[in-house]
Structure formats: C-alpha cells, structure tokens
Amino acid sequence: MPDLDMSPYGLFVWSAWGVSAAALAALSVRALLAARRWKRELARLEASEG
C-alpha cells in the first residue's frame, strides 16, 4: 500500500496534480472537438466538389 502522507507538501502536490489532470482533460476535449469540426469541413468540401 503506497504511503500518501506528504505532510506539509500534500496540499501543493495534490493541487498541482489536479491542475495538471484538468489541463490534460481540457486539451483532450479540445482535440476531439477540433477533429469533429475538421471531419465536417472535409465532408462539406468533398460534397461541394461534386
């Protein structure tokens, strides 16, 4: 069982981990939304070529 007691540094370590996790999640969502937008744009361009 890992020892998660970080005494005086716990607040800093866990908040930094939380901010990092939130940033990674936001970047992942942004990438997925951009990919969807690019896919729609590609479909629109291919349809307009006829």
C-alpha positions as a Python dict, from the first residue, in 0.01 Angstrom:
ca = {
    (1, 'M'): (0, 0, 0),
    (2, 'P'): (156, 335, -101),
    (3, 'D'): (210, 595, 166),
    (4, 'L'): (23, 908, 51),
    (5, 'D'): (101, 1120, 357),
    (6, 'M'): (303, 1415, 229),
    (7, 'S'): (286, 1622, 547),
    (8, 'P'): (346, 1991, 471),
    (9, 'Y'): (365, 1942, 94),
    (10, 'G'): (43, 1750, 43),
    (11, 'L'): (-175, 2047, -44),
    (12, 'F'): (72, 2169, -306),
    (13, 'V'): (132, 1824, -457),
    (14, 'W'): (-236, 1726, -481),
    (15, 'S'): (-348, 2064, -613),
    (16, 'A'): (-70, 2058, -876),
    (17, 'W'): (-177, 1707, -975),
    (18, 'G'): (-539, 1824, -1002),
    (19, 'V'): (-449, 2124, -1218),
    (20, 'S'): (-239, 1902, -1444),
    (21, 'A'): (-518, 1646, -1479),
    (22, 'A'): (-770, 1920, -1558),
    (23, 'A'): (-539, 2070, -1821),
    (24, 'L'): (-487, 1733, -1989),
    (25, 'A'): (-862, 1667, -1989),
    (26, 'A'): (-931, 2010, -2140),
    (27, 'L'): (-671, 1956, -2412),
    (28, 'S'): (-817, 1615, -2494),
    (29, 'V'): (-1169, 1757, -2524),
    (30, 'R'): (-1040, 2043, -2739),
    (31, 'A'): (-862, 1799, -2972),
    (32, 'L'): (-1173, 1582, -3007),
    (33, 'L'): (-1392, 1883, -3086),
    (34, 'A'): (-1141, 2009, -3344),
    (35, 'A'): (-1126, 1666, -3508),
    (36, 'R'): (-1503, 1661, -3536),
    (37, 'R'): (-1503, 2008, -3689),
    (38, 'W'): (-1232, 1908, -3940),
    (39, 'K'): (-1426, 1596, -4033),
    (40, 'R'): (-1740, 1802, -4102),
    (41, 'E'): (-1538, 2052, -4306),
    (42, 'L'): (-1383, 1772, -4511),
    (43, 'A'): (-1723, 1620, -4579),
    (44, 'R'): (-1856, 1961, -4684),
    (45, 'L'): (-1563, 2019, -4921),
    (46, 'E'): (-1592, 1673, -5073),
    (47, 'A'): (-1966, 1720, -5128),
    (48, 'S'): (-1915, 2058, -5297),
    (49, 'E'): (-1662, 1912, -5542),
    (50, 'G'): (-1940, 1704, -5687),
}
